[in-house]
Amino acid sequence: MECSEMTHVLLADDDVELAGMLKDYLEQEGFSVTVMHDGESGAQEALSGQYAIAVLDVMMPNMNGIEALRRIRTKSTMPVLMLTARGDDTDRIVGLELGADDYVPKPCTPRELTARIRAILRRTQNTEPDNAPTAPIIVGALTIRPEQRRAEWDGKPLDLTSTEFNLLEILARNAGRPVNKAVLSEQGLGRPLARFDRSIDVHLSSIRHKLGTLPDGRSYIQTVYRQGYQFIRDEQA
């Protein structure tokens, strides 16, 4: 995806030197970047509605990145990418459970961060010209409207993050048959599945919670041993 110079990124990181380097690289790649150096300012700025995506470092003064994400998620489903300490699984899982779209372990290269931002934006912005309307995807009580990036359950809006929407759309398109985690990672997160990466599992756990359960108590999204995940059609219930 070629990013427009109008694509505005919010970067919140208290490492002034690193933030400056990332800002310079992102701007060379066609992004507009605003930098904040503490979580409280980052959360407040993110909620201004000016940004396509927020990048939050977990370790920041005044308010850490996890709390900043929590505040953002009370009012917005904007894409959020977390910068986490390499090997710190706790921060990653907590961030994903609170609605982060993905994470990048630090230290990271500007190129890696840019690629991850593009992957998220590619799935949240309608960048491909297409004059043909996309038909809604309807599976039982679930209706997904891809063009509008909206999902409904029993006629009521589903409050999904951008990554949750991506994953649920993939599963709905393949309702009744399993989709493996590698495909979900490639198509939903925009990156290859990494060994020991639990991101997909955490995102799907959140979606399951939002959908509720079948009358018999089972989840609408089933784990299929060694095959992946499957969205249950009504006739399978």
Backbone torsions as a table, in degrees:
resi	resn	phi	psi	omega
1	MET	NA	126.8	173.1
2	GLU	-86.0	118.5	-174.4
3	CYS	-83.6	137.8	176.2
4	SER	-71.1	149.9	177.2
5	GLU	-64.8	-12.8	179.1
6	MET	-86.7	-5.9	178.8
7	THR	-69.9	113.9	-171.7
8	HIS	-101.8	123.3	-178.9
9	VAL	-110.4	134.2	172.3
10	LEU	-101.0	125.0	179.0
11	LEU	-117.9	117.8	178.9
12	ALA	-115.0	109.8	-178.3
13	ASP	-156.0	131.9	-177.1
14	ASP	-82.3	-5.9	175.0
15	ASP	-81.6	97.8	-172.3
16	VAL	-60.7	-43.1	-178.2
17	GLU	-65.8	-46.5	179.1
18	LEU	-63.9	-44.4	-179.7
19	ALA	-60.7	-39.9	178.6
20	GLY	-64.6	-41.1	178.7
21	MET	-64.6	-44.7	179.4
22	LEU	-64.8	-39.8	178.7
23	LYS	-60.8	-47.3	-179.1
24	ASP	-60.3	-43.2	-178.1
25	TYR	-67.2	-45.3	-179.2
26	LEU	-62.3	-38.8	179.3
27	GLU	-68.0	-34.0	174.4
28	GLN	-65.2	-26.7	179.8
29	GLU	-88.7	5.8	173.8
30	GLY	99.8	5.9	178.0
31	PHE	-92.0	155.9	167.3
32	SER	-101.5	130.7	-171.0
33	VAL	-127.8	132.2	170.7
34	THR	-114.7	133.6	-176.4
35	VAL	-111.8	134.7	171.4
36	MET	-121.8	153.5	-175.3
37	HIS	-117.0	11.6	173.0
38	ASP	-148.2	157.3	-173.5
39	GLY	-66.8	-37.2	-177.6
40	GLU	-64.3	-46.5	177.1
41	SER	-64.7	-37.1	179.5
42	GLY	-62.9	-44.8	-179.9
43	ALA	-64.8	-43.4	-179.8
44	GLN	-62.9	-43.1	-179.6
45	GLU	-68.1	-38.4	-179.6
46	ALA	-60.0	-34.5	-177.4
47	LEU	-82.9	5.4	178.8
48	SER	-75.1	-15.9	179.7
49	GLY	84.4	8.7	-176.2
50	GLN	-92.0	-8.1	-166.9
51	TYR	-115.6	145.0	175.7
52	ALA	-80.7	-27.1	-177.7
53	ILE	-160.5	149.8	174.2
54	ALA	-116.2	137.8	175.2
55	VAL	-114.6	117.4	-174.5
56	LEU	-117.7	126.8	171.0
57	ASP	-77.5	140.2	-179.1
58	VAL	-67.1	-43.6	-175.7
59	MET	-93.8	100.4	177.7
60	MET	-140.0	154.3	178.2
61	PRO	-76.2	167.0	178.6
62	ASN	69.8	-52.6	176.2
63	MET	-151.7	124.1	-178.2
64	ASN	-74.0	173.3	-175.6
65	GLY	-64.8	-31.8	178.6
66	ILE	-65.4	-44.7	178.7
67	GLU	-68.5	-36.1	176.4
68	ALA	-62.4	-42.9	177.0
69	LEU	-62.0	-42.9	179.5
70	ARG	-58.5	-43.3	-179.9
71	ARG	-66.0	-42.2	179.5
72	ILE	-61.4	-43.2	-175.9
73	ARG	-70.2	-15.5	175.8
74	THR	-70.7	-20.2	-175.0
75	LYS	-131.0	-9.9	-172.2
76	SER	-148.0	147.4	173.4
77	THR	-107.8	20.6	179.2
78	MET	-56.8	148.9	178.0
79	PRO	-61.2	136.4	178.3
80	VAL	-133.1	128.5	176.6
81	LEU	-112.6	129.6	-178.4
82	MET	-99.6	141.4	170.5
83	LEU	-101.4	117.7	-174.3
84	THR	-121.7	156.1	175.9
85	ALA	-65.5	136.7	-178.8
86	ARG	-60.7	129.4	178.8
87	GLY	87.9	-4.6	-178.9
88	ASP	-90.6	85.7	-176.6
89	ASP	-67.1	-30.4	-177.6
90	THR	-61.1	-49.6	179.4
91	ASP	-61.5	-38.8	-179.2
92	ARG	-64.1	-48.6	-177.2
93	ILE	-66.2	-43.0	178.3
94	VAL	-61.4	-43.6	178.9
95	GLY	-60.8	-44.5	178.9
96	LEU	-65.2	-39.6	179.4
97	GLU	-65.0	-30.1	178.9
98	LEU	-83.2	-5.3	175.0
99	GLY	111.8	13.7	173.3
100	ALA	-65.8	145.7	-178.8
101	ASP	-81.0	-32.4	178.1
102	ASP	-168.9	179.6	178.8
103	TYR	-141.6	157.2	172.7
104	VAL	-129.3	123.5	179.0
105	PRO	-73.0	140.0	176.2
106	LYS	-95.8	148.4	1.7
107	PRO	-75.6	141.6	179.8
108	CYS	-123.3	156.9	176.5
109	THR	-87.3	151.0	175.9
110	PRO	-56.6	-34.6	180.0
111	ARG	-65.7	-41.8	179.1
112	GLU	-64.4	-44.3	179.4
113	LEU	-62.7	-43.4	180.0
114	THR	-61.7	-43.1	179.2
115	ALA	-61.9	-39.9	-178.4
116	ARG	-70.0	-38.7	176.6
117	ILE	-62.1	-45.4	-179.9
118	ARG	-61.6	-40.0	-179.4
119	ALA	-61.3	-41.4	179.2
120	ILE	-68.9	-45.9	-177.5
121	LEU	-66.7	-32.7	179.9
122	ARG	-59.0	-28.9	-176.6
123	ARG	-98.3	-2.1	179.9
124	THR	-116.8	-12.1	-179.3
125	GLN	-118.3	141.0	178.5
126	ASN	-84.6	88.0	-174.8
127	THR	-98.9	-11.7	-178.2
128	GLU	-98.3	124.8	177.7
129	PRO	-64.5	130.0	-178.7
130	ASP	-156.2	111.9	-176.5
131	ASN	-83.5	-15.3	-178.0
132	ALA	-85.6	124.5	178.8
133	PRO	-65.2	146.1	178.9
134	THR	-94.5	127.2	-178.9
135	ALA	-69.8	145.6	176.0
136	PRO	-61.0	150.6	173.9
137	ILE	-98.8	119.3	-177.0
138	ILE	-121.3	119.6	176.9
139	VAL	-132.6	101.8	-177.9
140	GLY	59.7	-124.4	-178.3
141	ALA	-79.7	-7.0	-176.1
142	LEU	-94.2	129.5	171.8
143	THR	-125.4	126.4	178.3
144	ILE	-118.4	129.4	178.5
145	ARG	-112.3	93.0	-173.0
146	PRO	-57.8	-41.3	-177.8
147	GLU	-61.4	-38.1	-178.4
148	GLN	-93.2	-5.7	-175.8
149	ARG	51.2	50.6	178.0
150	ARG	-124.7	144.7	176.2
151	ALA	-130.7	144.3	179.9
152	GLU	-130.0	146.7	176.7
153	TRP	-128.0	117.9	-174.4
154	ASP	55.0	36.6	177.2
155	GLY	81.8	-1.9	-179.7
156	LYS	-107.7	141.6	-178.6
157	PRO	-60.0	138.5	173.4
158	LEU	-95.3	128.5	-179.6
159	ASP	-87.9	94.6	-175.3
160	LEU	-117.0	146.1	168.6
161	THR	-73.7	169.8	-177.8
162	SER	-62.6	-38.9	179.8
163	THR	-71.4	-39.4	175.7
164	GLU	-59.7	-41.3	177.7
165	PHE	-60.6	-46.4	-179.6
166	ASN	-56.8	-48.3	-176.2
167	LEU	-67.3	-42.0	179.7
168	LEU	-66.1	-37.5	177.3
169	GLU	-62.7	-43.4	179.3
170	ILE	-61.2	-45.8	-179.6
171	LEU	-65.8	-38.3	179.9
172	ALA	-66.9	-39.4	178.0
173	ARG	-63.9	-25.6	-179.0
174	ASN	-111.0	25.2	-175.9
175	ALA	-52.9	134.4	179.5
176	GLY	94.1	-8.3	176.3
177	ARG	-139.8	148.9	-175.0
178	PRO	-73.3	148.5	174.9
179	VAL	-120.7	126.4	-175.8
180	ASN	-77.1	161.4	-173.8
181	LYS	-64.5	-31.5	179.4
182	ALA	-62.9	-42.4	178.4
183	VAL	-66.6	-43.4	179.1
184	LEU	-61.0	-39.6	179.7
185	SER	-68.8	-45.6	-179.5
186	GLU	-62.4	-47.6	-174.1
187	GLN	-87.1	-31.5	-176.8
188	GLY	-90.9	-37.9	-179.4
189	LEU	-103.7	-16.1	178.7
190	GLY	77.6	24.8	179.0
191	ARG	-151.3	156.7	178.1
192	PRO	-63.9	151.2	177.4
193	LEU	-71.2	125.4	179.1
194	ALA	-92.1	151.0	179.0
195	ARG	-62.5	135.6	-179.9
196	PHE	66.7	12.0	179.3
197	ASP	-78.1	122.8	-178.2
198	ARG	-102.3	10.5	-175.2
199	SER	-56.5	-47.5	-178.8
200	ILE	-59.0	-45.1	-178.8
201	ASP	-60.0	-42.4	-178.1
202	VAL	-68.4	-43.5	178.1
203	HIS	-60.6	-43.9	-178.1
204	LEU	-69.6	-31.6	174.9
205	SER	-61.5	-40.9	178.1
206	SER	-65.1	-43.0	178.8
207	ILE	-62.5	-43.2	178.8
208	ARG	-57.0	-43.3	179.6
209	HIS	-60.9	-39.7	-177.5
210	LYS	-73.7	-27.6	-179.6
211	LEU	-84.3	-23.4	-175.2
212	GLY	81.1	-159.5	-175.0
213	THR	-126.6	162.7	172.5
214	LEU	-67.9	163.2	179.3
215	PRO	-53.8	-29.1	-179.2
216	ASP	-88.7	5.1	176.6
217	GLY	94.4	-9.1	178.7
218	ARG	-75.5	158.5	176.0
219	SER	-78.8	152.0	174.0
220	TYR	-71.0	-20.4	177.4
221	ILE	-110.9	110.7	-175.5
222	GLN	-99.5	142.9	171.2
223	THR	-85.1	125.7	178.9
224	VAL	-107.4	116.4	-172.8
225	TYR	-51.9	123.6	177.8
226	ARG	63.9	6.9	-179.9
227	GLN	-119.7	-24.2	178.5
228	GLY	126.0	-138.0	-177.1
229	TYR	-124.8	149.4	-176.5
230	GLN	-138.0	131.2	173.5
231	PHE	-83.7	128.0	-174.6
232	ILE	-82.4	124.5	172.7
233	ARG	-75.7	159.6	-179.5
234	ASP	-55.6	-39.9	-176.2
235	GLU	-70.5	-16.3	177.9
236	GLN	-86.7	-14.9	-177.2
237	ALA	-70.8	NA	NA
